[in-house]
């Protein structure tokens, strides 16, 4: 879900003046989510609660991960989890 966005198509999100999206998600233990990053974009993901595997890398609550040079992001909640993902241009 887009929380804030510089894209008009994200009409429910808080508008910002940048080609960026701030996304939020809540996952139950065992749930998986796959998202993609557009070409030449980067992401910064923070696990605000719980435990996640992000492209196979473990993130505990309050851990962050810079993500680039990948076509997709694969998330798996190892515990009930909440996360924030910021999708930004390089």
C-alpha positions, 0 to 999 in steps of 0.5 A, spaced: 500 500 500 502 506 498 503 511 504 506 517 500 507 517 493 509 522 487 505 518 482 498 521 480 496 514 480 497 513 487 491 517 489 490 514 496 497 516 498 499 522 501 502 526 495 509 528 495 514 532 490 518 526 488 518 520 483 518 516 489 513 511 493 513 510 500 510 503 501 507 499 507 505 492 508 503 487 514 505 480 513 503 474 518 508 469 519 509 465 513 506 470 508 510 471 502 510 478 498 514 479 491 514 486 488 519 489 483 523 495 482 523 498 476 529 498 472 534 503 474 531 504 481 533 503 488 529 501 494 530 502 502 526 497 506 526 497 514 522 491 518 519 495 523 516 489 527 517 482 526 522 478 522 523 478 515 527 474 509 528 479 504 531 475 498 534 470 502 537 475 507 534 475 514 532 482 517 530 483 524 525 488 527 528 495 526 533 492 521 534 496 514 536 494 507 538 498 501 536 494 495 539 495 488 541 492 482 535 486 482 529 486 478 525 484 484 524 483 492 522 477 495 519 477 502 517 472 507 515 473 514 518 469 519 514 472 524 508 477 524 511 483 521 510 490 518 515 493 513 516 500 510 519 500 503 521 506 500 522 506 492 527 511 489 530 513 483 538 512 483 
